[in-house]
């Protein structure tokens, strides 16, 4: 997904095309992802059909990353709560739909009747304390993810934000290796290391020096400047974690 988003960044968000170095770094991530997929048990048994839903997710996450960056670039939100509340409102209808399809409302009604609860307060009081604690913790973590995610999205390009998410997922796979017994093969783990190495060599593409309004606005955000007469020619690229000579 970062490789696809990097080109959409240039088409829709005013960024330059990724450099040879960055394309190579993103290609390493693609090779690593393919290597990891080839070691997956479902892929071995079912072939490419096992990755229908991941492919659909690729399309959706690519659109979401570009659209999300377009929102924070073009819309002048007064506070960080603006985009957080906007996305939460967009998620309400799908959430209610899937809850209904999954029988969640019926399960809620059944549980309330079993506990003799006639109101939300009585229902919460009937729940075990550890269940309430987990729900509250989930709400706090979800709120933190919402705010931190949109803050980060505002500070970097859509490609960089996508890359951050991909590398975080690689780290969760490593945690799976340490905690549970069902995890990737050594080749799969090596493929994930290749993804991490590729991520360290990526360099964020600068805004195009064409003087367009969107480019000026984003450069101001990137540099933390409020000066409307900012000189776009002074825009700089985000430095990579590993500093090597340019191609």
C-alpha positions in Angstrom: 0.0 0.0 0.0 2.8 2.6 0.6 4.1 2.1 -2.9 0.6 2.7 -4.4 -0.1 5.7 -2.1 3.3 7.3 -3.1 2.1 7.7 -6.6 -1.4 8.9 -5.6 0.4 11.4 -3.4 1.9 12.9 -6.5 -1.3 12.8 -8.5 -3.8 14.2 -6.0 -1.8 15.8 -3.1 0.8 17.9 -4.8 3.9 15.8 -3.8 6.7 15.0 -6.1 7.2 11.5 -7.4 9.3 9.4 -5.0 13.0 9.3 -5.7 14.8 6.3 -6.9 16.0 5.6 -3.4 12.4 5.8 -2.0 11.0 3.6 -4.8 13.7 1.1 -4.0 12.9 1.2 -0.3 9.1 0.8 -1.0 9.9 -2.1 -3.4 11.8 -3.8 -0.6 8.6 -3.6 1.5 6.6 -5.1 -1.4 9.1 -8.0 -1.8 9.1 -8.6 2.0 5.3 -8.6 2.0 5.1 -11.1 -0.9 7.7 -13.3 0.9 5.7 -13.3 4.0 2.5 -14.1 2.1 4.1 -17.1 0.4 4.8 -18.6 3.8 1.2 -18.2 5.0 -0.6 -21.5 5.5 -3.8 -20.3 3.9 -1.9 -19.0 0.8 -0.2 -22.4 0.5 -3.4 -24.3 0.7 -5.8 -22.0 -1.1 -3.6 -20.0 -3.4 -4.3 -16.4 -4.4 -8.0 -16.8 -3.5 -7.0 -16.8 0.2 -6.0 -13.1 -0.2 -9.2 -11.8 -1.7 -10.1 -9.9 1.5 -6.6 -8.6 2.0 -6.6 -7.3 -1.6 -9.9 -5.6 -0.9 -8.4 -4.1 2.2 -5.5 -2.8 0.1 -7.9 -0.9 -2.1 -9.8 0.5 0.8 -6.8 1.5 2.9 -5.2 3.2 -0.1 -8.3 5.3 -0.7 -8.6 6.1 3.0 -5.0 7.2 3.3 -5.2 9.6 0.4 -8.7 10.9 1.3 -7.7 11.4 4.9 -4.7 13.5 3.9 -6.8 15.4 1.5 -9.2 16.3 4.3 -6.5 17.7 6.7 -4.8 19.5 3.8 -7.9 21.2 2.4 -10.2 21.7 5.3 -9.3 24.2 8.0 -10.2 22.4 11.2 -10.0 24.6 14.2 -9.1 21.7 16.5 -7.8 18.2 16.3 -11.3 17.0 17.4 -12.7 18.0 14.0 -11.3 15.2 11.8 -11.7 12.7 14.7 -15.4 13.4 15.1 -15.8 13.5 11.3 -14.5 9.9 10.9 -16.3 8.7 13.9 -19.6 9.9 12.4 -18.8 8.3 9.1 -18.3 5.0 11.0 -21.6 5.1 12.8 -23.8 3.7 10.0 -21.5 0.8 9.0 -21.0 -0.1 12.7 -24.7 -0.3 13.3 -25.2 -2.3 10.1 -22.6 -4.9 11.0 -23.8 -5.0 14.6 -27.3 -5.8 13.3 -26.1 -8.4 10.8 -24.0 -10.1 13.6 -26.9 -10.3 16.0 -25.4 -8.0 18.5 -28.6 -6.2 19.4 -30.4 -9.5 20.0 -27.5 -10.7 22.2 -27.7 -7.4 24.2 -31.4 -7.8 24.7 -31.0 -11.4 25.8 -28.2 -10.6 28.3 -30.3 -7.7 29.7 -33.2 -10.0 30.3 -31.1 -12.7 31.9 -29.7 -10.1 34.4 -33.1 -8.5 35.0 -31.8 -5.1 33.7 -34.4 -2.6 32.5 -32.0 0.3 31.9 -28.5 1.0 30.8 -27.3 1.7 34.3 -28.7 -1.6 35.6 -27.2 -3.4 32.7 -23.7 -2.0 33.4 -24.1 -2.7 37.1 -24.9 -6.4 36.3 -21.7 -6.8 34.3 -18.5 -8.2 35.9 -16.1 -5.5 37.0 -13.3 -6.8 34.8 -15.6 -6.5 31.7 -16.5 -2.9 32.5 -12.8 -2.2 33.0 -11.9 -3.7 29.6 -14.6 -1.7 27.9 -13.5 1.6 29.5 -9.8 0.8 28.6 -10.9 0.0 25.0 -12.6 3.4 24.8 -9.6 5.2 26.2 -7.2 3.5 23.8 -9.5 4.0 20.9 -9.7 7.7 21.6 -6.0 8.0 21.9 -5.5 6.2 18.6 -8.0 8.5 16.9 -6.3 11.7 18.1 -2.7 10.6 17.7 -3.5 9.1 14.2 -4.9 12.4 12.9 -2.2 14.4 14.5 0.4 12.3 12.8 -1.4 12.4 9.5 -1.3 16.1 9.6 2.5 16.2 10.1 3.6 13.8 7.4 2.7 12.9 3.9 0.1 10.2 3.1 2.8 7.8 2.0 4.8 8.3 5.3 1.7 7.8 7.4 0.9 4.6 5.5 4.4 3.4 5.9 4.2 4.1 9.7 1.1 1.9 9.9 2.7 -0.9 7.9 5.8 -1.0 10.0 3.7 -1.0 13.2 1.9 -4.1 11.9 5.3 -5.8 11.3 6.1 -5.2 15.0 2.8 -6.8 16.1 3.7 -9.9 14.1 7.0 -10.0 16.0 5.1 -9.8 19.3 3.0 -12.7 18.1 6.2 -14.7 17.7 7.1 -14.0 21.4 3.7 -14.7 22.9 1.8 -17.3 20.9 2.8 -20.6 19.2 1.0 -20.0 15.9 3.2 -17.6 14.0 5.2 -17.2 10.8 8.0 -19.4 9.6 11.7 -18.2 9.8 11.4 -17.2 6.1 8.3 -15.2 6.9 10.1 -13.4 9.8 13.1 -12.7 7.6 10.6 -11.1 5.1 9.3 -8.9 7.8 12.8 -7.8 8.6 13.2 -6.9 5.0 10.1 -4.7 5.3 11.6 -2.9 8.3 14.9 -2.3 6.5 13.1 -0.9 3.5 11.2 1.4 5.8 14.4 2.9 7.3 15.6 3.9 3.8 12.4 5.7 2.7 12.6 9.4 2.3 9.5 11.5 2.2 8.9 13.3 -1.1 8.8 17.1 -1.0 5.9 19.2 -2.2 6.1 20.2 -5.9 7.6 23.6 -6.5 4.7 24.8 -8.7 3.3 27.4 -6.5 -0.2 25.8 -6.3 -2.4 26.8 -3.4 -2.6 23.3 -1.9 1.2 23.0 -2.1 1.7 26.2 -0.2 -0.7 25.3 2.5 0.9 21.9 3.0 4.4 23.3 3.1 3.3 25.7 5.8 1.9 22.7 7.8 5.1 20.7 7.2 7.3 23.5 8.4 4.9 24.7 11.2 4.7 28.2 9.7 1.8 30.5 9.7 3.4 32.9 7.2 1.2 33.0 4.0 4.2 34.3 2.0 6.3 31.2 2.8 8.9 30.4 0.2 8.1 27.0 -1.3 11.6 26.7 -2.7 12.8 26.2 0.9 10.7 23.0 1.5 12.8 20.2 2.7 12.4 16.4 2.6 12.0 14.4 5.8 15.4 12.8 6.6 15.5 9.0 6.5 16.5 6.9 9.5 19.6 5.7 7.6 21.5 8.5 5.9 23.3 7.4 2.7 24.2 9.1 -0.5 21.5 9.8 -3.0 21.3 7.7 -6.1 
